[in-house]
Amino acid sequence: MSTVLGLYNYWVVIILMMTGFYIVISSGNLIKKVIGLNIFQTSVFLLYITIGKRAGGTAPILVDHGSESYTNPLPSVLILTAIVVGVATTSVALALIVRIREAYGTVEEDDIRAMDGAE
């Protein structure tokens, strides 16, 4: 039982990942799809941060305190970059959805496909 509770971060990652994936697959609304992708992306961020953390590890700053275990800072740095890219991608996606709404009058995927097929 303690091993299951010790993997709490991984359970959160799995739940967030499956929730985001379900929203993307099941929803026809483009805004909901972007939200689902953001939830999925957040789960990947949490996964990489969890993998990068070492139990008992300290920041890799060399001072005389006797610690032999250091946490790798590279996953955290990469996640900061990924967050910036994710925000930019989300803003572009929402800008495209605004343009689609202006052109078609809806953000529902089925209605947009029907309008494209009718022309």
C-alpha positions as CSV (number, residue, x, y, z in Angstrom):
1,M,0.0,0.0,0.0
2,S,2.9,2.4,0.8
3,T,4.2,2.0,-2.8
4,V,0.9,3.1,-4.3
5,L,0.8,6.1,-2.0
6,G,4.4,6.8,-2.8
7,L,3.6,7.1,-6.5
8,Y,1.0,9.9,-5.9
9,N,2.6,12.2,-8.4
10,Y,2.4,9.6,-11.1
11,W,-1.3,9.0,-10.4
12,V,-2.0,12.7,-10.7
13,V,-0.1,12.7,-14.1
14,I,-2.1,9.8,-15.4
15,I,-5.5,11.3,-14.3
16,L,-4.6,14.7,-15.9
17,M,-3.3,13.0,-19.0
18,M,-6.4,10.9,-19.5
19,T,-8.7,13.8,-18.7
20,G,-7.0,16.0,-21.3
21,F,-7.0,13.3,-23.9
22,Y,-10.7,12.5,-23.3
23,I,-11.6,16.2,-23.7
24,V,-9.7,16.4,-27.0
25,I,-11.3,13.3,-28.4
26,S,-14.9,13.7,-27.2
27,S,-15.5,17.4,-27.7
28,G,-16.4,19.1,-31.0
29,N,-15.9,22.6,-29.6
30,L,-12.6,24.0,-30.7
31,I,-12.1,26.0,-27.4
32,K,-12.7,22.9,-25.4
33,K,-10.1,21.1,-27.5
34,V,-7.5,23.7,-26.7
35,I,-8.3,23.4,-23.0
36,G,-7.9,19.7,-23.2
37,L,-4.5,20.0,-24.9
38,N,-3.4,22.4,-22.1
39,I,-4.5,19.9,-19.4
40,F,-2.6,17.2,-21.3
41,Q,0.4,19.5,-21.6
42,T,0.3,20.2,-17.8
43,S,0.4,16.5,-17.1
44,V,3.6,16.2,-19.2
45,F,5.2,19.1,-17.3
46,L,4.4,17.4,-14.0
47,L,5.8,14.1,-15.2
48,Y,9.1,15.6,-16.2
49,I,9.4,17.6,-13.0
50,T,8.6,14.4,-11.0
51,I,11.2,12.4,-12.8
52,G,13.8,15.2,-12.3
53,K,13.5,15.3,-8.5
54,R,15.8,13.2,-6.4
55,A,14.8,12.2,-2.9
56,G,17.2,14.0,-0.5
57,G,18.8,15.9,-3.3
58,T,19.8,19.5,-3.0
59,A,20.4,22.3,-5.5
60,P,23.7,21.8,-7.4
61,I,25.4,24.7,-5.6
62,L,28.8,23.7,-4.4
63,V,29.2,24.8,-0.7
64,D,30.7,23.0,2.2
65,H,27.6,21.4,3.7
66,G,28.5,17.7,3.0
67,S,25.7,16.8,0.7
68,E,26.5,14.1,-1.9
69,S,23.2,14.0,-3.6
70,Y,22.2,16.7,-6.1
71,T,19.0,17.2,-8.1
72,N,19.4,17.7,-11.8
73,P,18.2,21.2,-12.7
74,L,17.9,20.4,-16.5
75,P,14.3,19.1,-16.4
76,S,13.1,22.2,-14.6
77,V,14.8,24.5,-17.1
78,L,13.4,22.6,-20.0
79,I,9.9,22.7,-18.5
80,L,10.2,26.5,-18.1
81,T,11.0,26.7,-21.8
82,A,8.1,24.3,-22.6
83,I,5.7,26.5,-20.6
84,V,6.6,29.6,-22.6
85,V,6.2,27.6,-25.9
86,G,2.8,26.3,-24.6
87,V,1.5,29.7,-23.8
88,A,2.5,31.0,-27.2
89,T,0.9,28.0,-28.9
90,T,-2.3,28.4,-26.9
91,S,-2.5,32.1,-27.9
92,V,-2.0,31.3,-31.6
93,A,-4.7,28.6,-31.4
94,L,-7.2,30.9,-29.7
95,A,-6.5,33.6,-32.3
96,L,-7.2,31.1,-35.0
97,I,-10.4,30.1,-33.3
98,V,-11.5,33.7,-33.2
99,R,-10.9,34.0,-37.0
100,I,-12.8,30.7,-37.6
101,R,-15.7,32.1,-35.5
102,E,-15.7,35.3,-37.6
103,A,-15.6,33.3,-40.9
104,Y,-18.1,30.5,-40.0
105,G,-20.1,31.9,-37.1
106,T,-19.5,28.9,-34.9
107,V,-16.7,27.0,-33.2
108,E,-18.2,23.6,-33.4
109,E,-16.2,21.3,-35.6
110,D,-19.1,19.4,-37.1
111,D,-20.9,22.6,-38.2
112,I,-17.7,23.9,-39.8
113,R,-17.2,20.7,-41.7
114,A,-20.8,20.8,-42.9
115,M,-20.4,24.3,-44.1
116,D,-17.2,23.4,-46.0
117,G,-18.9,20.4,-47.6
118,A,-21.9,22.5,-48.7
119,E,-19.7,25.0,-50.7
